[in-house]
Amino acid sequence: MPKLKTHSGAKKRFSLTKSGKVKRAHANKRHLLNGHDKDTKRKRGLRAGAYADKTNEPAIKRMIPYK
């Protein structure tokens, strides 16, 4: 069987933990960070990593087969 191509966008956005969960970053932390709509507490929460939903895990794992 031939080797599979890794999805370029997925390899930049997701990583797998040792237990097999899919780690991801939060959205909405690119701009408008000072004095607009996001308070400090919200920005601090966005800094922390998160896990992908279990319904999306199989699709993401297919996109990053060798990670």
Distance bins in CASP14 RR format, pairs under 12 A and 6 or more apart:
PFRMAT RR
TARGET T0000
AUTHOR 0000-0000-0000
RMODE 2
METHOD distances of the structure
MODEL  1
1 65 0 0 0 0 0 1 0 0 0 0 0
2 65 0 0 0 0 0 1 0 0 0 0 0
3 65 0 0 0 0 1 0 0 0 0 0 0
3 66 0 0 0 0 1 0 0 0 0 0 0
4 61 0 0 0 0 0 1 0 0 0 0 0
4 62 0 0 0 0 1 0 0 0 0 0 0
4 63 0 0 0 0 1 0 0 0 0 0 0
4 64 0 0 0 0 1 0 0 0 0 0 0
4 65 1 0 1 0 0 0 0 0 0 0 0
4 66 1 0 0 1 0 0 0 0 0 0 0
4 67 0 0 0 0 0 1 0 0 0 0 0
5 11 0 0 0 0 0 1 0 0 0 0 0
5 62 0 0 0 0 0 1 0 0 0 0 0
5 63 0 0 0 0 1 0 0 0 0 0 0
5 64 0 0 0 0 0 1 0 0 0 0 0
5 65 0 0 0 0 1 0 0 0 0 0 0
5 66 0 0 0 0 0 1 0 0 0 0 0
6 12 0 0 0 0 0 1 0 0 0 0 0
6 13 0 0 0 0 0 1 0 0 0 0 0
6 14 0 0 0 0 0 1 0 0 0 0 0
6 60 0 0 0 0 0 1 0 0 0 0 0
6 61 0 0 0 0 0 1 0 0 0 0 0
6 62 0 0 0 0 0 1 0 0 0 0 0
6 63 1 0 0 1 0 0 0 0 0 0 0
6 64 1 0 1 0 0 0 0 0 0 0 0
6 65 1 0 0 1 0 0 0 0 0 0 0
6 66 1 0 0 1 0 0 0 0 0 0 0
6 67 1 0 0 1 0 0 0 0 0 0 0
7 13 0 0 0 0 1 0 0 0 0 0 0
7 14 0 0 0 0 1 0 0 0 0 0 0
7 59 0 0 0 0 1 0 0 0 0 0 0
7 60 0 0 0 0 1 0 0 0 0 0 0
7 61 0 0 0 0 0 1 0 0 0 0 0
7 62 0 0 0 0 1 0 0 0 0 0 0
7 63 1 1 0 0 0 0 0 0 0 0 0
7 64 1 0 0 1 0 0 0 0 0 0 0
7 65 0 0 0 0 1 0 0 0 0 0 0
7 66 0 0 0 0 0 1 0 0 0 0 0
7 67 0 0 0 0 0 1 0 0 0 0 0
8 14 0 0 0 0 0 1 0 0 0 0 0
8 63 0 0 0 0 1 0 0 0 0 0 0
8 64 0 0 0 0 0 1 0 0 0 0 0
9 24 0 0 0 0 0 1 0 0 0 0 0
9 60 0 0 0 0 0 1 0 0 0 0 0
9 63 1 0 0 1 0 0 0 0 0 0 0
9 64 0 0 0 0 1 0 0 0 0 0 0
10 16 0 0 0 0 0 1 0 0 0 0 0
10 22 0 0 0 0 1 0 0 0 0 0 0
10 24 0 0 0 0 0 1 0 0 0 0 0
10 52 0 0 0 0 0 1 0 0 0 0 0
10 56 0 0 0 0 0 1 0 0 0 0 0
10 59 0 0 0 0 1 0 0 0 0 0 0
10 60 1 0 0 1 0 0 0 0 0 0 0
10 61 0 0 0 0 1 0 0 0 0 0 0
10 62 0 0 0 0 1 0 0 0 0 0 0
10 63 1 1 0 0 0 0 0 0 0 0 0
10 64 1 0 1 0 0 0 0 0 0 0 0
10 65 0 0 0 0 0 1 0 0 0 0 0
10 66 0 0 0 0 0 1 0 0 0 0 0
10 67 0 0 0 0 1 0 0 0 0 0 0
11 60 0 0 0 0 0 1 0 0 0 0 0
11 61 0 0 0 0 0 1 0 0 0 0 0
11 63 1 0 0 1 0 0 0 0 0 0 0
11 64 1 0 1 0 0 0 0 0 0 0 0
11 65 0 0 0 0 0 1 0 0 0 0 0
11 66 0 0 0 0 1 0 0 0 0 0 0
11 67 1 0 0 1 0 0 0 0 0 0 0
12 24 0 0 0 0 0 1 0 0 0 0 0
12 25 0 0 0 0 0 1 0 0 0 0 0
12 63 0 0 0 0 0 1 0 0 0 0 0
12 64 0 0 0 0 0 1 0 0 0 0 0
12 67 0 0 0 0 0 1 0 0 0 0 0
13 22 0 0 0 0 1 0 0 0 0 0 0
13 23 0 0 0 0 1 0 0 0 0 0 0
13 24 1 0 0 1 0 0 0 0 0 0 0
13 25 1 0 0 1 0 0 0 0 0 0 0
13 26 0 0 0 0 0 1 0 0 0 0 0
13 27 0 0 0 0 0 1 0 0 0 0 0
13 49 0 0 0 0 0 1 0 0 0 0 0
13 50 0 0 0 0 0 1 0 0 0 0 0
13 52 0 0 0 0 1 0 0 0 0 0 0
13 56 0 0 0 0 0 1 0 0 0 0 0
13 60 0 0 0 0 1 0 0 0 0 0 0
13 63 0 0 0 0 1 0 0 0 0 0 0
13 64 0 0 0 0 1 0 0 0 0 0 0
13 67 0 0 0 0 0 1 0 0 0 0 0
14 20 0 0 0 0 0 1 0 0 0 0 0
14 21 0 0 0 0 0 1 0 0 0 0 0
14 22 1 0 1 0 0 0 0 0 0 0 0
14 23 1 0 0 1 0 0 0 0 0 0 0
14 24 1 0 1 0 0 0 0 0 0 0 0
14 25 0 0 0 0 1 0 0 0 0 0 0
14 49 0 0 0 0 0 1 0 0 0 0 0
14 50 0 0 0 0 0 1 0 0 0 0 0
14 51 0 0 0 0 0 1 0 0 0 0 0
14 52 1 0 0 1 0 0 0 0 0 0 0
14 56 0 0 0 0 1 0 0 0 0 0 0
14 57 0 0 0 0 1 0 0 0 0 0 0
14 59 0 0 0 0 0 1 0 0 0 0 0
14 60 1 0 1 0 0 0 0 0 0 0 0
14 61 0 0 0 0 1 0 0 0 0 0 0
14 62 0 0 0 0 0 1 0 0 0 0 0
14 63 1 0 0 1 0 0 0 0 0 0 0
14 64 1 0 0 1 0 0 0 0 0 0 0
14 67 1 0 0 1 0 0 0 0 0 0 0
15 21 0 0 0 0 1 0 0 0 0 0 0
15 22 1 0 0 1 0 0 0 0 0 0 0
15 23 1 0 1 0 0 0 0 0 0 0 0
15 24 0 0 0 0 1 0 0 0 0 0 0
15 25 0 0 0 0 1 0 0 0 0 0 0
15 49 0 0 0 0 0 1 0 0 0 0 0
15 50 0 0 0 0 0 1 0 0 0 0 0
15 51 0 0 0 0 0 1 0 0 0 0 0
15 52 0 0 0 0 0 1 0 0 0 0 0
15 60 0 0 0 0 0 1 0 0 0 0 0
15 61 0 0 0 0 0 1 0 0 0 0 0
15 64 0 0 0 0 1 0 0 0 0 0 0
15 67 1 0 0 1 0 0 0 0 0 0 0
16 22 1 0 0 1 0 0 0 0 0 0 0
16 23 1 0 0 1 0 0 0 0 0 0 0
16 24 0 0 0 0 0 1 0 0 0 0 0
16 51 0 0 0 0 0 1 0 0 0 0 0
16 52 0 0 0 0 0 1 0 0 0 0 0
16 57 0 0 0 0 1 0 0 0 0 0 0
16 60 0 0 0 0 1 0 0 0 0 0 0
16 61 1 0 0 1 0 0 0 0 0 0 0
16 63 0 0 0 0 0 1 0 0 0 0 0
16 64 1 0 0 1 0 0 0 0 0 0 0
16 65 0 0 0 0 0 1 0 0 0 0 0
16 66 0 0 0 0 0 1 0 0 0 0 0
16 67 1 0 1 0 0 0 0 0 0 0 0
17 23 1 0 1 0 0 0 0 0 0 0 0
17 24 0 0 0 0 0 1 0 0 0 0 0
17 49 0 0 0 0 0 1 0 0 0 0 0
17 50 0 0 0 0 0 1 0 0 0 0 0
17 51 0 0 0 0 1 0 0 0 0 0 0
17 52 0 0 0 0 0 1 0 0 0 0 0
17 57 0 0 0 0 0 1 0 0 0 0 0
17 61 0 0 0 0 0 1 0 0 0 0 0
17 67 0 0 0 0 0 1 0 0 0 0 0
18 67 0 0 0 0 0 1 0 0 0 0 0
19 51 0 0 0 0 0 1 0 0 0 0 0
19 57 0 0 0 0 0 1 0 0 0 0 0
20 51 0 0 0 0 1 0 0 0 0 0 0
20 52 0 0 0 0 0 1 0 0 0 0 0
20 54 0 0 0 0 0 1 0 0 0 0 0
20 57 0 0 0 0 1 0 0 0 0 0 0
20 58 0 0 0 0 0 1 0 0 0 0 0
20 60 0 0 0 0 0 1 0 0 0 0 0
20 61 0 0 0 0 1 0 0 0 0 0 0
20 64 0 0 0 0 0 1 0 0 0 0 0
20 67 0 0 0 0 0 1 0 0 0 0 0
21 49 0 0 0 0 0 1 0 0 0 0 0
21 50 0 0 0 0 0 1 0 0 0 0 0
21 51 1 0 1 0 0 0 0 0 0 0 0
21 52 1 0 0 1 0 0 0 0 0 0 0
21 53 0 0 0 0 0 1 0 0 0 0 0
21 54 0 0 0 0 1 0 0 0 0 0 0
21 56 0 0 0 0 0 1 0 0 0 0 0
21 57 1 0 0 1 0 0 0 0 0 0 0
21 60 0 0 0 0 0 1 0 0 0 0 0
21 61 0 0 0 0 0 1 0 0 0 0 0
22 49 0 0 0 0 0 1 0 0 0 0 0
22 50 0 0 0 0 1 0 0 0 0 0 0
22 51 1 0 0 1 0 0 0 0 0 0 0
22 52 1 1 0 0 0 0 0 0 0 0 0
22 53 0 0 0 0 1 0 0 0 0 0 0
22 54 0 0 0 0 1 0 0 0 0 0 0
22 55 0 0 0 0 0 1 0 0 0 0 0
22 56 1 0 0 1 0 0 0 0 0 0 0
22 57 1 0 1 0 0 0 0 0 0 0 0
22 58 0 0 0 0 1 0 0 0 0 0 0
22 59 0 0 0 0 1 0 0 0 0 0 0
22 60 1 0 1 0 0 0 0 0 0 0 0
22 61 1 0 0 1 0 0 0 0 0 0 0
22 62 0 0 0 0 0 1 0 0 0 0 0
22 63 0 0 0 0 0 1 0 0 0 0 0
22 64 0 0 0 0 1 0 0 0 0 0 0
22 67 0 0 0 0 1 0 0 0 0 0 0
23 48 0 0 0 0 0 1 0 0 0 0 0
23 49 1 0 0 1 0 0 0 0 0 0 0
23 50 1 0 0 1 0 0 0 0 0 0 0
23 51 1 0 0 1 0 0 0 0 0 0 0
23 52 1 0 0 1 0 0 0 0 0 0 0
23 57 0 0 0 0 0 1 0 0 0 0 0
23 60 0 0 0 0 0 1 0 0 0 0 0
23 64 0 0 0 0 0 1 0 0 0 0 0
23 67 0 0 0 0 0 1 0 0 0 0 0
24 46 0 0 0 0 0 1 0 0 0 0 0
24 48 0 0 0 0 0 1 0 0 0 0 0
24 49 1 0 0 1 0 0 0 0 0 0 0
24 50 1 0 1 0 0 0 0 0 0 0 0
24 51 1 0 0 1 0 0 0 0 0 0 0
24 52 1 0 1 0 0 0 0 0 0 0 0
24 53 0 0 0 0 1 0 0 0 0 0 0
24 56 0 0 0 0 1 0 0 0 0 0 0
24 57 0 0 0 0 0 1 0 0 0 0 0
24 60 0 0 0 0 1 0 0 0 0 0 0
24 64 0 0 0 0 0 1 0 0 0 0 0
25 45 0 0 0 0 0 1 0 0 0 0 0
25 46 0 0 0 0 1 0 0 0 0 0 0
25 47 0 0 0 0 1 0 0 0 0 0 0
25 48 0 0 0 0 1 0 0 0 0 0 0
25 49 1 0 1 0 0 0 0 0 0 0 0
25 50 1 0 0 1 0 0 0 0 0 0 0
25 51 0 0 0 0 0 1 0 0 0 0 0
25 52 0 0 0 0 0 1 0 0 0 0 0
26 38 0 0 0 0 0 1 0 0 0 0 0
26 42 0 0 0 0 1 0 0 0 0 0 0
26 43 0 0 0 0 1 0 0 0 0 0 0
26 44 0 0 0 0 0 1 0 0 0 0 0
26 45 1 0 0 1 0 0 0 0 0 0 0
26 46 1 0 1 0 0 0 0 0 0 0 0
26 47 1 0 0 1 0 0 0 0 0 0 0
26 48 1 0 0 1 0 0 0 0 0 0 0
26 49 1 0 0 1 0 0 0 0 0 0 0
26 50 1 0 1 0 0 0 0 0 0 0 0
26 51 0 0 0 0 0 1 0 0 0 0 0
26 52 0 0 0 0 0 1 0 0 0 0 0
27 38 0 0 0 0 0 1 0 0 0 0 0
27 45 0 0 0 0 0 1 0 0 0 0 0
27 46 1 0 0 1 0 0 0 0 0 0 0
27 49 0 0 0 0 0 1 0 0 0 0 0
27 50 0 0 0 0 1 0 0 0 0 0 0
28 36 0 0 0 0 0 1 0 0 0 0 0
28 37 0 0 0 0 1 0 0 0 0 0 0
28 38 1 0 0 1 0 0 0 0 0 0 0
28 42 0 0 0 0 1 0 0 0 0 0 0
28 43 0 0 0 0 1 0 0 0 0 0 0
28 45 0 0 0 0 0 1 0 0 0 0 0
28 46 1 0 0 1 0 0 0 0 0 0 0
28 47 0 0 0 0 0 1 0 0 0 0 0
29 38 0 0 0 0 1 0 0 0 0 0 0
29 42 0 0 0 0 1 0 0 0 0 0 0
29 43 1 0 0 1 0 0 0 0 0 0 0
29 44 0 0 0 0 0 1 0 0 0 0 0
29 45 0 0 0 0 1 0 0 0 0 0 0
29 46 1 0 1 0 0 0 0 0 0 0 0
29 47 1 0 0 1 0 0 0 0 0 0 0
29 48 0 0 0 0 0 1 0 0 0 0 0
29 49 0 0 0 0 0 1 0 0 0 0 0
29 50 0 0 0 0 0 1 0 0 0 0 0
30 38 0 0 0 0 0 1 0 0 0 0 0
30 43 0 0 0 0 0 1 0 0 0 0 0
30 46 0 0 0 0 0 1 0 0 0 0 0
31 37 0 0 0 0 0 1 0 0 0 0 0
31 38 0 0 0 0 1 0 0 0 0 0 0
31 43 0 0 0 0 0 1 0 0 0 0 0
32 38 1 0 0 1 0 0 0 0 0 0 0
32 39 0 0 0 0 0 1 0 0 0 0 0
32 42 0 0 0 0 0 1 0 0 0 0 0
32 43 0 0 0 0 0 1 0 0 0 0 0
32 46 0 0 0 0 0 1 0 0 0 0 0
33 39 0 0 0 0 0 1 0 0 0 0 0
33 40 0 0 0 0 1 0 0 0 0 0 0
33 42 0 0 0 0 1 0 0 0 0 0 0
33 43 1 0 0 1 0 0 0 0 0 0 0
33 44 0 0 0 0 0 1 0 0 0 0 0
33 46 0 0 0 0 1 0 0 0 0 0 0
33 47 0 0 0 0 0 1 0 0 0 0 0
34 40 0 0 0 0 1 0 0 0 0 0 0
34 43 0 0 0 0 1 0 0 0 0 0 0
35 42 0 0 0 0 0 1 0 0 0 0 0
35 43 0 0 0 0 0 1 0 0 0 0 0
36 42 0 0 0 0 0 1 0 0 0 0 0
36 43 0 0 0 0 0 1 0 0 0 0 0
37 43 0 0 0 0 0 1 0 0 0 0 0
38 44 0 0 0 0 0 1 0 0 0 0 0
38 45 0 0 0 0 0 1 0 0 0 0 0
38 46 1 0 0 1 0 0 0 0 0 0 0
38 47 0 0 0 0 0 1 0 0 0 0 0
39 45 0 0 0 0 0 1 0 0 0 0 0
39 46 0 0 0 0 0 1 0 0 0 0 0
40 46 0 0 0 0 0 1 0 0 0 0 0
40 47 0 0 0 0 0 1 0 0 0 0 0
41 47 0 0 0 0 0 1 0 0 0 0 0
42 48 0 0 0 0 0 1 0 0 0 0 0
50 56 0 0 0 0 0 1 0 0 0 0 0
51 57 0 0 0 0 1 0 0 0 0 0 0
51 60 0 0 0 0 0 1 0 0 0 0 0
52 58 0 0 0 0 0 1 0 0 0 0 0
52 59 0 0 0 0 1 0 0 0 0 0 0
52 60 1 0 1 0 0 0 0 0 0 0 0
52 61 0 0 0 0 1 0 0 0 0 0 0
52 63 0 0 0 0 0 1 0 0 0 0 0
52 64 0 0 0 0 0 1 0 0 0 0 0
53 59 0 0 0 0 0 1 0 0 0 0 0
53 60 0 0 0 0 1 0 0 0 0 0 0
54 60 0 0 0 0 0 1 0 0 0 0 0
54 61 0 0 0 0 0 1 0 0 0 0 0
56 62 0 0 0 0 0 1 0 0 0 0 0
56 63 0 0 0 0 0 1 0 0 0 0 0
57 63 0 0 0 0 0 1 0 0 0 0 0
57 64 0 0 0 0 0 1 0 0 0 0 0
58 64 0 0 0 0 0 1 0 0 0 0 0
58 65 0 0 0 0 0 1 0 0 0 0 0
60 67 0 0 0 0 1 0 0 0 0 0 0
61 67 0 0 0 0 1 0 0 0 0 0 0
END
